Amino acid sequence: MGSQREKFFGQGPKMIRPAMLAAALGGAAAWAWPSVFLFPAGFLQPLRALIGWMLVLAALGLYFWGMVRLLRAMKEDRLDTDGPFALVRHPMYSAWLVFLFPGLALVTGAWAIVAASVAGWFAFRRWAPVEERSMLDRFGSAYERYREQVPALIPIPR
């Protein structure tokens, strides 16, 4: 990787920007055309909100847990394969795309916000290989073994 900023943030800004734009557009669409872009009034509202808040809290927990572990690993110049990195290779991106945006869609009732996860997934597919190549260059076969054992975004055991 190049600059200090890129070493710290990786390809994250390139992945999250399209997702944030899609979330904003989804929210704006729900505001402008609620009959089209909002869940029907009362549609499983208490359950939808509960699940949504659980996803948002899971996203925040995963993001900050991953960030603390990542900063520690960067400081020690080592590959972290424990904690959130034992669940997914990209826990901060997972927090945004798998948990936060769907959670916000459920909490707000603006189902169009899920478009953020879709846009973010396409951006992830484009930019994650750049990060993965960098990790392979830096950690070699240890990262290759890790990549074979741990899923990229969705915490489903292989």
Solvent accessible surface area in square Angstrom, and as a share of the most:
residue,aa,sasa,rsa
1,M,88,0.39
2,G,52,0.50
3,S,65,0.42
4,Q,140,0.62
5,R,146,0.53
6,E,53,0.24
7,K,105,0.45
8,F,75,0.31
9,F,96,0.40
10,G,12,0.11
11,Q,2,0.01
12,G,8,0.08
13,P,33,0.21
14,K,79,0.33
15,M,1,0.00
16,I,25,0.13
17,R,146,0.53
18,P,51,0.32
19,A,0,0.00
20,M,92,0.41
21,L,110,0.55
22,A,15,0.11
23,A,19,0.15
24,A,63,0.49
25,L,109,0.54
26,G,5,0.05
27,G,26,0.25
28,A,53,0.41
29,A,16,0.13
30,A,5,0.04
31,W,216,0.76
32,A,48,0.37
33,W,149,0.52
34,P,65,0.41
35,S,111,0.72
36,V,86,0.49
37,F,52,0.22
38,L,64,0.32
39,F,51,0.21
40,P,90,0.57
41,A,111,0.86
42,G,58,0.56
43,F,94,0.39
44,L,104,0.52
45,Q,72,0.32
46,P,107,0.67
47,L,93,0.46
48,R,25,0.09
49,A,20,0.16
50,L,103,0.51
51,I,71,0.36
52,G,0,0.00
53,W,133,0.47
54,M,113,0.50
55,L,42,0.21
56,V,10,0.06
57,L,117,0.58
58,A,45,0.35
59,A,2,0.02
60,L,80,0.40
61,G,40,0.38
62,L,21,0.10
63,Y,58,0.22
64,F,121,0.50
65,W,117,0.41
66,G,0,0.00
67,M,39,0.17
68,V,78,0.45
69,R,50,0.18
70,L,47,0.24
71,L,77,0.38
72,R,112,0.41
73,A,5,0.04
74,M,63,0.28
75,K,180,0.76
76,E,97,0.43
77,D,91,0.47
78,R,86,0.31
79,L,34,0.17
80,D,10,0.05
81,T,54,0.31
82,D,86,0.44
83,G,20,0.19
84,P,0,0.00
85,F,16,0.07
86,A,53,0.41
87,L,86,0.43
88,V,1,0.00
89,R,29,0.11
90,H,16,0.07
91,P,1,0.00
92,M,24,0.11
93,Y,22,0.08
94,S,0,0.00
95,A,2,0.02
96,W,61,0.22
97,L,7,0.04
98,V,40,0.23
99,F,37,0.16
100,L,30,0.15
101,F,3,0.01
102,P,30,0.19
103,G,0,0.00
104,L,59,0.29
105,A,1,0.01
106,L,40,0.20
107,V,32,0.18
108,T,76,0.44
109,G,3,0.03
110,A,4,0.03
111,W,109,0.38
112,A,9,0.07
113,I,17,0.09
114,V,62,0.36
115,A,48,0.37
116,A,0,0.00
117,S,17,0.11
118,V,81,0.46
119,A,28,0.21
120,G,0,0.00
121,W,115,0.40
122,F,129,0.54
123,A,10,0.08
124,F,13,0.05
125,R,149,0.54
126,R,139,0.51
127,W,61,0.21
128,A,5,0.04
129,P,57,0.36
130,V,38,0.22
131,E,21,0.09
132,E,12,0.05
133,R,136,0.49
134,S,23,0.15
135,M,55,0.24
136,L,45,0.22
137,D,127,0.66
138,R,134,0.49
139,F,43,0.18
140,G,32,0.30
141,S,76,0.49
142,A,39,0.30
143,Y,5,0.02
144,E,58,0.26
145,R,133,0.49
146,Y,14,0.05
147,R,70,0.26
148,E,109,0.49
149,Q,124,0.55
150,V,14,0.08
151,P,20,0.13
152,A,23,0.18
153,L,14,0.07
154,I,94,0.47
155,P,51,0.32
156,I,112,0.57
157,P,122,0.77
158,R,171,0.63
